[in-house]
Amino acid sequence: MTPLPPDATAEWLESDSSGGFASGPVRGARTRRYHALLLSATTPPTGRVVLVNGCEVWADLAMGSVALSTQRYTPDVTFPDGDAYLASFTNCPFPTWQFTLPDGTQITHEIFVQPDSCETVLRWRRARGAGPCGLRVRPLLSGRDYHALHHENGGFRFDADVSGGNVCWRPYPGVPAVTALTNGTYSHEPEWYRGFLYTLERDRGLDDTEDLASPGVFAFDLDGGEAAIILRAGHGVAGSAVPHADTLAPGERARRAGASSALALAARSYLVARPGGKTIIAGFPWFTDWGRDTFISMRGLLLALGDLAGAEAILLAWSGHVSQGMLPNRFPDRGEAPEYNSVDASLWFIIAVNDFLAACEADGRQVAQSTQEALRGACLAILEGYTAGTRFGIQADTDGLLRAGVNGVQLTWMDAKTGDHVITPRIGKPVEIQALWINALFIAGDRWPPKWRVPAARALDALAQRFKNPAAGLFDVIDAGHVPGATDASLRPNQIFAVGGLPMPLLGGALGRGIVDLVEGKLLTPLGLRTLSPDDPAYRGQYGGGPESRDGAYHQGTVWPWLMGAFVDAWLHVRGRTEAAKAEAAARFLPPLMAHLDEAGLGHMSEVADGDAPHRPDGCPFQAWSLGELIRIREMLGLAV
C-alpha cells in the first residue's frame, strides 16, 4: 500500500470489454453522475445504464459501528465520513484501500472489474485486529441512463429474489436486472436515500442531485474470512454457492501482471467490442467511440504496443461504413444513423491503415488478402469521394488542396458548438486538413495506384506556397469562408502537423524549424499545446463553468495533451532525429506527462487542461488519444512502452 495521492480529486477506473465500467474518487464521496460500481453497456459499447451507484459500508466492532463509506448530500453535507479512517491507497493491480479504525483494526477493501464477464468484484478483509468484526454493506441502486439522474418514484421495484446471500433485483422494466452474488446474508430493508450531491456536476453547470434506492443490507463476519460481493447485470440468481471472488482475484492479478507495462494495461481499458468487430472508447466516463479519436488513438494504444490483431479488427469494422467517400465520426448511443460530420476522420483512417500495414511489414506479419482488399477499397473510396466532392462542401480544389465547410457545421477536430453557434468554424482550407490530405494521397500513390502521386505533389507545392504567413509560421486557414485569398492568421497548434505527427513530414528546413519554434514559444505547456496563443484577444485561459463557458474555451486556449505527439515528432524532425535530440526531448517533455499519470484519472491522461498556469487538468479524466500519444512519444524516443 502507498500513501494517498496528493491530488484530492484523483479518480480510479475499471473497465470491461463491452463499454461498461466502474469508477469513483480515490477519497471522499462520489462527485460525478458517472461514478458507479456497476455501469453496463446494454448495446455494446453504447446503451450504458447505471445499475449500482455505490454502497454504504459499516464495520461492526466491539467498540461499536464505524462507517467506511463517505456520502455527500445537499446542500453540501458529508455523512458519514469513512474517509477519515482511510490510511492508504494503491491502484496496482487494482483499486485497493486500507482503513485504520479507532481501535487499531485495519480493513482492506478491493474493487476490480473482470473484463470478459463484466462483473464488478468488491472484497473486504481484516488485515489487523482481534475480537468481533462484522461488516454491513447496503447497495445504492438506480437503473438509469448514465447521462441522466435518478429521483424517488413509485415505479422502482424493491422486490428481491433471494437464494442464500445471493440476490437479484429488477428495478425497472426494460432495464437489466442486478445480481449480487455474496458470501454474506441478506436482509430486505427497503429505503430511499435522498439528495446525493455531485459537486463536479454542480461545477459544470449541470443537474447535480440524485435519489437512490437501497433494497436491503448484506452482513458478513470478517472473523471467518473475507467478505465478497460480485455484481453483475442480468436476470436470475446464479446459484447459491459462495462466490468465486477468491479465484477471480488471483486470476485478475495474473492477467494484469502479464501486461508489458502500466501504460499497456491502461491502454487495454479502451479496446471494447462493437457488433462486427472491435472499437476504441474515446474516453471515460462520458464518451463512446468516435471515428477521429479511434484512428488517432490506435496508433499508440494498439500499434505501438504490437497489438496488430486488435488494430486489424478495428480497421475492418470501420471500413464497411464508407458513405459518399466519408467515414462516420460517431455512432450515436441509441442506434440512430451514424453521423458523417467530420472532414478529418476519414483521412485519419487512411493514416491508421498505412501505419497498420507498415507495422505488419516491419513485424513480418502476413495480412490476409481479404483484409488488404477491404482496407484498400475503403481508402480509395475516400480519396475518390473527396476528389469528386461530398457532403458539407468537401472537395479537392483546383490548387490541389482540400476545401471544406458549410455554415453551422463543425468539421475539424476543433468542433465545439453551442446551440447553432460554431465556436471555431474554420471553413475553407484548414492547415492540418491539408497535411492529412497530402499524406493520404502520397500513401495511396505509394501503396496502390501511382496516379495519386500527381495530385499529392501539386497539393504539397500549394501548401508550401500558399500557407506561409509573412508574420510567422503558417496560416491556420486559407481561402477562409471559401473566399479566395482570405486568411485566418490565428496562432493555433494545427500547423504542427505540416512538420510532424504524420507518416510524411511535409515541411522542413528553416520554415519547419520556424514553425516548431513558434509553437513551442507560444503554445507549449507541460501538459500539451494550447489551442490559441495567449496573445490573441479571443484567448480563454480557464476551462470551466457551465456548458456554454466550457465550449467557448474548448479550442480557444485550452490545452490538449494529445497534440504533444505531433509536437515531439516535429521537434525531432527539425533536429534530425539524433540520439542527442531524443535524449533532450525525453528530459524536457516527458516528466510532466508521466507525472500526470498520478493525478486526475490515475494511470491515464486527461482530455484537456487550462491554458493558464498551473494548467489544471479537466474534461474527461481518462482520454484515449491523450494516452495513445503519450505511448507513441515514448516509442519515438526509443523508450519502453
C-alpha positions as CSV (number, residue, x, y, z in Angstrom):
1,M,0.0,0.0,0.0
2,T,1.1,3.5,-0.7
3,P,0.2,6.9,0.7
4,L,-2.9,8.6,-0.7
5,P,-2.4,10.5,-3.9
6,P,-1.6,14.2,-3.3
7,D,-4.4,15.1,-5.8
8,A,-7.6,15.0,-3.7
9,T,-9.6,14.9,-7.0
10,A,-7.9,11.7,-8.3
11,E,-10.3,9.1,-9.8
12,W,-9.9,5.4,-10.5
13,L,-11.3,3.4,-13.5
14,E,-12.1,-0.2,-14.0
15,S,-13.5,-1.0,-17.5
16,D,-15.0,-4.1,-19.0
17,S,-14.7,-5.4,-22.6
18,S,-18.2,-4.1,-23.6
19,G,-18.1,-0.4,-22.9
20,G,-19.2,-0.6,-19.3
21,F,-17.1,0.4,-16.3
22,A,-16.8,1.2,-12.6
23,S,-15.2,4.4,-11.4
24,G,-15.1,6.7,-8.5
25,P,-13.0,9.1,-6.4
26,V,-10.0,7.7,-4.6
27,R,-11.2,9.5,-1.5
28,G,-14.4,11.1,-0.4
29,A,-17.9,10.9,-1.8
30,R,-19.0,10.4,-5.4
31,T,-18.6,13.6,-7.4
32,R,-20.0,12.7,-10.8
33,R,-23.2,11.1,-12.1
34,Y,-20.9,8.6,-13.8
35,H,-19.3,7.3,-10.6
36,A,-20.7,3.8,-10.1
37,L,-19.9,0.3,-9.1
38,L,-21.9,-1.4,-11.9
39,L,-22.4,0.6,-15.1
40,S,-23.2,-1.6,-18.0
41,A,-23.5,-1.3,-21.8
42,T,-26.7,-2.8,-23.0
43,T,-25.9,-2.4,-26.7
44,P,-22.1,-2.6,-26.5
45,P,-20.4,-0.2,-26.5
46,T,-23.5,2.0,-26.1
47,G,-26.8,1.9,-24.2
48,R,-25.0,2.5,-20.9
49,V,-27.0,2.3,-17.7
50,V,-26.1,2.8,-14.1
51,L,-27.3,-0.1,-12.0
52,V,-25.4,0.2,-8.8
53,N,-24.2,3.7,-8.0
54,G,-22.3,2.9,-4.7
55,C,-22.9,1.5,-1.3
56,E,-22.9,2.3,2.4
57,V,-20.5,0.3,4.4
58,W,-20.1,-0.1,8.2
59,A,-17.6,-2.2,10.3
60,D,-19.2,-3.6,13.5
61,L,-16.7,-3.8,16.3
62,A,-16.7,-4.3,20.0
63,M,-16.5,-0.5,20.4
64,G,-19.5,0.0,18.1
65,S,-20.1,0.6,14.4
66,V,-17.7,2.6,12.3
67,A,-18.6,3.9,8.7
68,L,-16.1,3.0,5.9
69,S,-18.1,4.9,3.3
70,T,-18.5,8.6,2.6
71,Q,-21.5,10.4,1.0
72,R,-22.3,14.0,0.2
73,Y,-25.8,15.4,0.4
74,T,-27.4,18.7,-0.4
75,P,-26.9,21.5,0.4
76,D,-23.3,20.3,1.0
77,V,-23.2,17.9,3.9
78,T,-20.9,15.0,4.2
79,F,-22.2,12.0,6.1
80,P,-20.9,9.6,7.1
81,D,-17.2,10.4,6.8
82,G,-15.5,7.0,6.5
83,D,-12.8,8.8,4.5
84,A,-11.4,10.0,7.9
85,Y,-10.2,6.4,8.6
86,L,-8.6,6.0,5.1
87,A,-4.9,5.3,5.7
88,S,-3.5,4.3,2.3
89,F,-4.4,3.5,-1.3
90,T,-2.9,1.8,-4.3
91,N,-4.2,1.5,-7.9
92,C,-2.0,-1.5,-8.6
93,P,-3.0,-4.1,-9.6
94,F,-6.5,-2.7,-9.0
95,P,-8.0,-0.1,-6.6
96,T,-7.3,-1.1,-3.0
97,W,-7.9,1.0,0.1
98,Q,-6.8,0.4,3.7
99,F,-8.7,1.8,6.6
100,T,-7.3,2.1,10.1
101,L,-10.2,2.3,12.6
102,P,-10.1,3.9,16.1
103,D,-9.4,0.6,17.9
104,G,-6.5,-0.2,15.6
105,T,-8.4,-2.6,13.4
106,Q,-7.3,-2.5,9.8
107,I,-9.6,-3.4,6.9
108,T,-8.6,-3.7,3.3
109,H,-11.1,-3.1,0.5
110,E,-10.6,-4.0,-3.1
111,I,-12.6,-3.3,-6.3
112,F,-11.9,-4.7,-9.7
113,V,-13.9,-5.4,-12.9
114,Q,-13.4,-8.7,-14.7
115,P,-13.4,-7.6,-18.3
116,D,-14.8,-10.7,-20.0
117,S,-17.6,-11.4,-17.6
118,C,-18.3,-7.7,-17.0
119,E,-18.6,-8.4,-13.3
120,T,-17.6,-5.9,-10.6
121,V,-15.9,-7.6,-7.6
122,L,-15.9,-6.0,-4.1
123,R,-13.8,-7.5,-1.4
124,W,-13.2,-6.6,2.3
125,R,-10.9,-8.4,4.7
126,R,-9.5,-7.6,8.2
127,A,-5.8,-7.1,7.8
128,R,-5.1,-6.5,11.5
129,G,-7.0,-6.7,14.8
130,A,-8.7,-9.1,17.1
131,G,-12.2,-9.6,18.5
132,P,-15.5,-9.5,16.8
133,C,-15.6,-7.8,13.4
134,G,-18.7,-7.7,11.3
135,L,-19.3,-5.8,8.1
136,R,-22.6,-4.5,6.7
137,V,-23.0,-3.3,3.1
138,R,-26.1,-1.5,1.8
139,P,-26.1,-1.2,-2.1
140,L,-27.4,2.0,-3.6
141,L,-29.3,1.4,-6.9
142,S,-30.8,3.4,-9.7
143,G,-31.3,1.8,-13.1
144,R,-30.9,4.9,-15.2
145,D,-29.2,6.1,-18.4
146,Y,-25.7,7.1,-17.5
147,H,-26.1,10.7,-18.6
148,A,-29.3,11.1,-16.5
149,L,-30.0,11.4,-12.8
150,H,-32.4,9.3,-10.7
151,H,-35.2,10.6,-8.4
152,E,-37.5,8.9,-5.9
153,N,-40.6,7.5,-7.6
154,G,-43.2,4.8,-7.1
155,G,-42.1,2.8,-10.1
156,F,-38.9,1.5,-8.6
157,R,-39.2,-2.2,-7.7
158,F,-37.5,-3.1,-4.4
159,D,-38.6,-6.8,-4.7
160,A,-35.7,-9.3,-4.3
161,D,-35.2,-12.9,-5.5
162,V,-33.1,-14.4,-2.7
163,S,-31.1,-17.6,-2.6
164,G,-28.9,-17.6,0.5
165,G,-26.8,-14.5,0.3
166,N,-27.3,-14.1,-3.4
167,V,-29.9,-11.6,-4.5
168,C,-31.4,-10.4,-7.8
169,W,-33.3,-7.1,-8.1
170,R,-35.2,-5.9,-11.2
171,P,-35.6,-2.1,-10.7
172,Y,-37.5,-1.2,-13.8
173,P,-38.9,-2.9,-16.9
174,G,-36.5,-2.8,-19.8
175,V,-33.5,-2.3,-17.6
176,P,-31.1,-5.1,-16.8
177,A,-31.6,-6.9,-13.5
178,V,-28.9,-6.5,-10.9
179,T,-27.5,-9.7,-9.4
180,A,-25.3,-9.7,-6.3
181,L,-23.5,-13.0,-5.5
182,T,-22.2,-12.9,-2.0
183,N,-20.9,-15.0,0.9
184,G,-23.0,-13.0,3.3
185,T,-26.6,-12.9,4.5
186,Y,-29.2,-10.6,3.1
187,S,-31.9,-8.7,5.0
188,H,-34.6,-7.0,2.9
189,E,-34.9,-3.4,4.3
190,P,-36.1,-1.1,1.5
191,E,-35.1,2.6,1.9
192,W,-34.8,5.7,-0.3
193,Y,-31.6,7.7,0.2
194,R,-32.4,11.3,-1.0
195,G,-30.4,14.3,-2.1
196,F,-26.9,13.0,-3.1
197,L,-24.9,15.9,-4.3
198,Y,-22.4,15.5,-7.1
199,T,-20.1,18.5,-6.9
200,L,-18.4,18.1,-10.2
201,E,-21.7,18.2,-12.0
202,R,-22.6,21.3,-10.0
203,D,-19.3,22.9,-11.1
204,R,-20.1,22.0,-14.7
205,G,-23.4,23.9,-14.5
206,L,-25.5,20.7,-14.7
207,D,-28.1,19.0,-12.7
208,D,-26.3,17.7,-9.6
209,T,-28.7,16.0,-7.2
210,E,-29.9,12.4,-7.1
211,D,-32.0,10.0,-5.1
212,L,-31.0,6.3,-4.9
213,A,-32.9,3.2,-3.8
214,S,-31.5,0.7,-1.3
215,P,-33.4,-2.6,-1.2
216,G,-31.5,-4.1,1.7
217,V,-28.3,-4.9,3.6
218,F,-25.7,-7.7,3.3
219,A,-24.0,-8.8,6.6
220,F,-20.6,-10.6,6.8
221,D,-18.4,-11.9,9.6
222,L,-14.8,-10.8,8.9
223,D,-13.6,-13.1,11.7
224,G,-14.2,-16.0,9.5
225,G,-12.6,-14.7,6.4
226,E,-13.2,-12.1,3.7
227,A,-16.4,-10.5,2.6
228,A,-17.2,-10.6,-1.1
229,I,-19.9,-9.3,-3.4
230,I,-19.9,-9.9,-7.1
231,L,-22.2,-7.5,-9.0
232,R,-23.4,-8.4,-12.5
233,A,-26.0,-7.2,-14.9
234,G,-28.6,-9.7,-15.9
235,H,-31.6,-11.7,-14.7
236,G,-31.5,-14.6,-12.4
237,V,-29.6,-15.7,-9.4
238,A,-26.6,-17.8,-10.5
239,G,-26.9,-20.5,-7.8
240,S,-26.4,-20.2,-4.1
241,A,-22.8,-21.2,-3.8
242,V,-20.2,-19.0,-2.2
243,P,-19.0,-16.6,-4.9
244,H,-15.8,-17.2,-6.8
245,A,-14.1,-13.9,-5.8
246,D,-11.3,-15.8,-4.1
247,T,-10.4,-17.3,-7.5
248,L,-11.2,-14.3,-9.6
249,A,-8.8,-12.0,-7.7
250,P,-5.6,-14.1,-8.3
251,G,-6.6,-14.6,-12.0
252,E,-7.1,-10.9,-12.4
253,R,-3.8,-10.2,-10.7
254,A,-2.1,-12.6,-13.1
255,R,-3.8,-11.1,-16.2
256,R,-2.7,-7.6,-15.2
257,A,0.8,-8.8,-14.4
258,G,1.1,-10.1,-17.9
259,A,0.8,-6.6,-19.4
260,S,4.2,-5.3,-20.6
261,S,3.8,-2.1,-18.6
262,A,1.3,0.0,-16.7
263,L,0.7,2.1,-19.8
264,A,-0.1,-1.1,-21.8
265,L,-2.5,-2.2,-19.1
266,A,-4.2,1.2,-19.2
267,A,-4.4,1.1,-23.0
268,R,-6.5,-2.1,-22.8
269,S,-9.2,-0.2,-21.0
270,Y,-10.3,1.5,-24.2
271,L,-10.5,-1.5,-26.5
272,V,-14.0,-2.9,-26.5
273,A,-16.5,-4.9,-28.5
274,R,-18.8,-3.5,-31.2
275,P,-21.1,-5.6,-33.4
276,G,-18.9,-6.9,-36.2
277,G,-15.6,-6.2,-34.6
278,K,-13.7,-4.0,-32.1
279,T,-13.6,-0.3,-31.4
280,I,-11.9,2.2,-29.1
281,I,-13.8,4.1,-26.5
282,A,-12.8,7.8,-26.9
283,G,-12.8,8.4,-23.2
284,F,-14.3,7.6,-19.9
285,P,-16.7,8.4,-18.3
286,W,-18.9,10.0,-20.9
287,F,-17.6,9.2,-24.4
288,T,-18.3,6.2,-26.6
289,D,-16.4,5.5,-29.8
290,W,-15.7,8.3,-32.3
291,G,-14.1,7.8,-35.7
292,R,-11.5,10.6,-35.4
293,D,-10.5,9.6,-31.9
294,T,-10.3,5.9,-32.8
295,F,-7.9,6.3,-35.6
296,I,-5.7,8.7,-33.8
297,S,-5.7,6.7,-30.6
298,M,-5.0,3.3,-32.1
299,R,-1.5,4.4,-33.3
300,G,-0.4,4.4,-29.7
301,L,-2.9,2.2,-27.9
302,L,-2.5,-0.7,-30.3
303,L,0.2,-0.3,-33.0
304,A,2.9,1.0,-30.7
305,L,2.2,-1.9,-28.3
306,G,2.3,-4.5,-31.0
307,D,-1.5,-5.4,-31.0
308,L,-1.8,-5.8,-34.7
309,A,-4.7,-8.1,-34.5
310,G,-6.7,-5.6,-32.5
311,A,-5.8,-2.8,-35.0
312,E,-6.9,-5.0,-37.9
313,A,-10.2,-5.8,-36.2
314,I,-11.0,-2.1,-35.7
315,L,-10.0,-1.0,-39.2
316,L,-12.1,-3.8,-40.7
317,A,-15.1,-2.9,-38.5
318,W,-14.9,0.7,-39.7
319,S,-14.0,0.0,-43.3
320,G,-17.5,-1.1,-44.1
321,H,-19.1,2.2,-43.2
322,V,-17.8,4.4,-46.1
323,S,-20.6,6.5,-47.5
324,Q,-20.1,9.1,-50.2
325,G,-16.3,8.9,-49.5
326,M,-16.8,9.6,-45.8
327,L,-16.5,7.5,-42.6
328,P,-18.8,8.4,-39.7
329,N,-17.4,10.4,-36.9
330,R,-19.7,8.9,-34.4
331,F,-22.2,6.0,-33.9
332,P,-24.9,7.5,-31.6
333,D,-25.6,5.9,-28.3
334,R,-29.2,4.9,-29.1
335,G,-28.8,3.3,-32.5
336,E,-29.6,6.3,-34.7
337,A,-28.0,6.7,-38.1
338,P,-24.2,7.2,-37.9
339,E,-23.1,10.9,-38.1
340,Y,-21.0,11.8,-41.1
341,N,-19.9,15.2,-39.9
342,S,-16.1,15.2,-40.0
343,V,-13.7,16.1,-42.7
344,D,-10.6,14.6,-41.0
345,A,-11.9,11.3,-39.5
346,S,-11.8,9.6,-43.0
347,L,-8.2,10.9,-43.6
348,W,-7.1,9.7,-40.2
349,F,-8.4,6.3,-41.2
350,I,-6.0,6.2,-44.2
351,I,-3.2,7.3,-41.9
352,A,-4.1,4.4,-39.5
353,V,-4.3,1.9,-42.3
354,N,-0.9,2.9,-43.5
355,D,0.6,2.6,-40.0
356,F,-1.0,-0.8,-39.6
357,L,0.4,-2.1,-42.9
358,A,3.8,-0.6,-42.1
359,A,3.8,-2.3,-38.7
360,C,2.9,-5.6,-40.2
361,E,5.7,-5.3,-42.8
362,A,8.2,-4.4,-40.0
363,D,7.0,-7.4,-38.0
364,G,6.9,-9.8,-40.9
365,R,3.2,-10.4,-40.4
366,Q,1.2,-11.5,-43.5
367,V,-2.0,-9.6,-43.9
368,A,-4.8,-11.6,-45.4
369,Q,-5.8,-10.8,-49.0
370,S,-9.3,-10.1,-47.9
371,T,-8.2,-7.6,-45.3
372,Q,-5.9,-5.9,-47.8
373,E,-8.7,-5.6,-50.3
374,A,-11.2,-4.2,-47.7
375,L,-8.8,-1.6,-46.4
376,R,-7.6,-0.6,-49.9
377,G,-11.2,-0.3,-51.1
378,A,-12.2,1.9,-48.2
379,C,-9.2,4.2,-48.6
380,L,-9.6,4.6,-52.3
381,A,-13.3,5.2,-51.9
382,I,-12.5,8.1,-49.5
383,L,-10.0,9.6,-51.9
384,E,-12.3,9.3,-54.9
385,G,-15.2,10.8,-52.9
386,Y,-13.1,13.7,-51.6
387,T,-11.8,14.4,-55.1
388,A,-15.2,14.4,-56.7
389,G,-16.9,16.2,-53.8
390,T,-19.1,15.0,-51.0
391,R,-21.1,16.3,-48.0
392,F,-20.5,19.7,-46.4
393,G,-18.6,21.2,-49.4
394,I,-15.7,18.8,-49.0
395,Q,-13.8,18.6,-52.3
396,A,-10.4,18.9,-53.9
397,D,-9.9,22.4,-55.3
398,T,-8.1,23.4,-58.5
399,D,-4.9,24.1,-56.5
400,G,-4.9,20.5,-55.3
401,L,-5.8,21.4,-51.7
402,L,-8.9,20.2,-49.9
403,R,-11.7,22.7,-49.2
404,A,-14.4,22.0,-46.6
405,G,-17.2,23.6,-44.6
406,V,-20.7,25.0,-44.6
407,N,-22.3,27.3,-42.1
408,G,-23.5,25.8,-38.9
409,V,-21.4,22.6,-39.1
410,Q,-18.1,21.9,-37.3
411,L,-16.0,19.5,-39.4
412,T,-12.5,19.7,-37.9
413,W,-11.3,18.4,-34.6
414,M,-11.9,21.9,-33.2
415,D,-15.6,21.0,-33.1
416,A,-17.1,23.0,-30.2
417,K,-20.6,24.2,-30.8
418,T,-23.2,25.9,-28.6
419,G,-26.7,25.8,-30.0
420,D,-26.4,26.8,-33.6
421,H,-23.1,28.7,-33.0
422,V,-19.9,27.0,-34.1
423,I,-17.1,28.4,-32.0
424,T,-14.3,27.7,-34.5
425,P,-15.9,27.0,-37.9
426,R,-12.6,27.0,-39.8
427,I,-14.5,27.0,-43.2
428,G,-12.2,27.0,-46.2
429,K,-8.8,25.1,-46.2
430,P,-7.6,24.4,-42.6
431,V,-3.9,23.6,-42.4
432,E,-4.0,20.2,-40.7
433,I,-6.6,19.0,-43.1
434,Q,-4.1,19.7,-45.9
435,A,-1.4,17.8,-44.1
436,L,-3.7,14.8,-43.7
437,W,-4.9,15.1,-47.3
438,I,-1.4,15.2,-48.7
439,N,-0.2,12.4,-46.6
440,A,-3.3,10.3,-47.6
441,L,-2.6,11.0,-51.3
442,F,1.1,10.0,-51.0
443,I,0.2,6.9,-49.1
444,A,-2.3,5.9,-51.9
445,G,0.3,6.6,-54.6
446,D,3.0,4.6,-52.9
447,R,0.8,1.6,-51.9
448,W,-1.9,1.5,-54.6
449,P,-2.4,3.3,-58.0
450,P,0.5,5.6,-58.6
451,K,-1.9,8.1,-60.2
452,W,-2.3,9.6,-56.7
453,R,1.2,10.9,-56.6
454,V,0.4,13.7,-59.1
455,P,-2.3,15.4,-57.0
456,A,-0.2,14.8,-53.9
457,A,2.8,16.7,-55.4
458,R,0.5,19.5,-56.6
459,A,-1.1,19.9,-53.1
460,L,2.3,19.8,-51.4
461,D,3.5,22.6,-53.5
462,A,0.4,24.6,-52.8
463,L,0.8,24.0,-49.1
464,A,4.3,25.3,-49.1
465,Q,3.5,28.4,-51.2
466,R,0.0,29.4,-50.0
467,F,0.1,28.8,-46.3
468,K,3.2,30.8,-45.4
469,N,2.3,33.6,-43.1
470,P,4.7,36.6,-43.6
471,A,4.4,37.4,-39.9
472,A,5.4,33.9,-38.7
473,G,4.6,30.2,-39.3
474,L,1.6,29.1,-41.3
475,F,-1.9,30.4,-41.6
476,D,-4.5,28.3,-39.8
477,V,-7.0,28.6,-42.7
478,I,-6.7,29.9,-46.2
479,D,-9.5,30.8,-48.6
480,A,-11.3,31.3,-45.3
481,G,-15.1,31.2,-45.6
482,H,-14.5,30.0,-49.1
483,V,-13.3,33.5,-50.1
484,P,-10.3,33.2,-52.4
485,G,-7.2,34.8,-50.8
486,A,-8.9,35.3,-47.4
487,T,-6.8,34.0,-44.5
488,D,-7.1,33.2,-40.8
489,A,-3.8,34.0,-39.1
490,S,-4.8,32.8,-35.6
491,L,-1.9,31.2,-34.0
492,R,-3.1,27.7,-33.3
493,P,-1.3,24.3,-33.0
494,N,-2.7,22.8,-36.2
495,Q,0.2,23.9,-38.3
496,I,2.5,21.5,-36.4
497,F,1.0,18.6,-38.5
498,A,2.8,20.0,-41.5
499,V,6.1,19.2,-39.8
500,G,5.4,16.1,-37.7
501,G,2.8,13.7,-36.3
502,L,2.0,12.1,-39.7
503,P,3.9,9.4,-41.7
504,M,5.4,12.0,-44.1
505,P,6.7,15.3,-42.7
506,L,5.8,17.9,-45.3
507,L,7.9,20.9,-44.3
508,G,11.4,21.1,-43.1
509,G,14.4,23.4,-43.2
510,A,14.2,26.9,-42.0
511,L,10.4,27.0,-42.4
512,G,9.9,23.8,-40.5
513,R,12.2,24.9,-37.7
514,G,10.4,28.3,-37.5
515,I,7.0,26.6,-37.2
516,V,8.2,24.4,-34.3
517,D,9.9,27.3,-32.5
518,L,6.8,29.4,-32.9
519,V,4.6,26.7,-31.5
520,E,7.0,25.9,-28.7
521,G,7.3,29.6,-27.7
522,K,3.6,30.5,-27.7
523,L,1.6,27.3,-27.3
524,L,3.7,24.7,-25.4
525,T,2.8,23.9,-21.8
526,P,3.9,21.0,-19.6
527,L,0.7,19.0,-20.4
528,G,0.3,19.8,-24.1
529,L,-0.3,22.5,-26.7
530,R,-2.7,25.5,-26.2
531,T,-5.3,25.8,-28.9
532,L,-4.8,29.5,-29.3
533,S,-2.0,31.9,-28.5
534,P,-2.3,33.9,-25.2
535,D,-1.6,37.0,-27.3
536,D,-4.9,36.5,-29.1
537,P,-7.8,38.7,-27.8
538,A,-10.1,35.6,-28.1
539,Y,-7.8,33.6,-25.8
540,R,-9.5,31.8,-22.9
541,G,-7.1,30.6,-20.2
542,Q,-9.5,28.8,-18.0
543,Y,-11.6,25.9,-18.9
544,G,-14.6,25.6,-16.6
545,G,-18.1,26.7,-15.7
546,G,-21.3,25.7,-17.5
547,P,-21.6,24.1,-20.9
548,E,-21.5,27.4,-22.8
549,S,-18.5,28.6,-20.9
550,R,-16.6,25.3,-21.4
551,D,-17.4,25.1,-25.1
552,G,-16.4,28.7,-25.5
553,A,-12.9,27.9,-24.1
554,Y,-12.6,24.3,-25.6
555,H,-10.4,25.4,-28.5
556,Q,-9.7,29.0,-27.6
557,G,-6.7,28.4,-25.5
558,T,-7.4,25.2,-23.6
559,V,-4.5,22.8,-23.6
560,W,-4.8,19.4,-25.3
561,P,-2.3,16.7,-24.3
562,W,-2.9,14.6,-27.4
563,L,-1.1,17.3,-29.5
564,M,2.2,16.5,-27.8
565,G,2.7,13.5,-30.0
566,A,2.7,15.7,-33.2
567,F,4.8,18.3,-31.4
568,V,7.5,16.0,-30.2
569,D,7.6,14.3,-33.6
570,A,8.0,17.7,-35.3
571,W,10.6,18.8,-32.8
572,L,12.7,15.7,-33.5
573,H,12.2,16.1,-37.3
574,V,13.8,19.6,-37.5
575,R,16.7,18.4,-35.3
576,G,17.5,15.3,-37.5
577,R,16.2,12.7,-35.0
578,T,19.6,12.2,-33.5
579,E,20.1,10.3,-30.3
580,A,21.1,13.6,-28.6
581,A,17.8,15.2,-29.7
582,K,15.8,12.2,-28.4
583,A,17.6,12.4,-25.0
584,E,16.9,16.1,-24.8
585,A,13.2,15.6,-25.8
586,A,12.8,12.8,-23.2
587,A,14.3,15.1,-20.5
588,R,12.3,18.1,-21.4
589,F,8.8,16.9,-22.4
590,L,8.2,13.5,-20.8
591,P,8.5,14.2,-17.0
592,P,5.3,16.3,-16.6
593,L,3.3,13.9,-18.8
594,M,4.4,10.9,-16.8
595,A,3.8,12.8,-13.5
596,H,0.2,13.4,-14.7
597,L,-0.5,9.7,-14.6
598,D,-0.6,10.0,-10.8
599,E,-3.3,12.7,-10.8
600,A,-6.8,13.2,-12.2
601,G,-7.5,9.8,-13.9
602,L,-5.0,7.5,-12.2
603,G,-2.8,5.7,-14.7
604,H,-4.3,7.7,-17.6
605,M,-4.2,11.0,-19.3
606,S,-6.7,13.8,-19.2
607,E,-8.6,15.2,-22.2
608,V,-7.7,18.9,-21.6
609,A,-6.1,21.3,-19.2
610,D,-6.3,25.1,-18.5
611,G,-4.2,27.2,-20.8
612,D,-3.1,29.4,-17.9
613,A,-0.7,28.0,-15.3
614,P,-0.8,25.8,-13.3
615,H,-2.6,24.1,-16.2
616,R,-5.2,22.4,-14.1
617,P,-6.4,19.2,-15.8
618,D,-10.1,19.0,-16.7
619,G,-12.5,17.5,-19.1
620,C,-12.6,13.7,-19.5
621,P,-10.1,12.3,-17.0
622,F,-9.5,9.1,-19.0
623,Q,-8.9,10.1,-22.6
624,A,-7.8,7.6,-25.2
625,W,-5.9,9.8,-27.7
626,S,-4.1,11.5,-24.8
627,L,-2.8,8.2,-23.5
628,G,-2.2,6.9,-27.0
629,E,0.0,9.8,-28.0
630,L,2.0,9.5,-24.7
631,I,2.7,5.9,-25.6
632,R,3.7,6.9,-29.1
633,I,6.0,9.6,-27.8
634,R,7.8,7.0,-25.7
635,E,8.1,4.8,-28.8
636,M,9.5,7.5,-31.0
637,L,12.1,8.3,-28.2
638,G,13.2,4.7,-28.1
639,L,11.8,4.2,-24.6
640,A,10.0,1.2,-23.2
641,V,6.2,1.3,-23.7
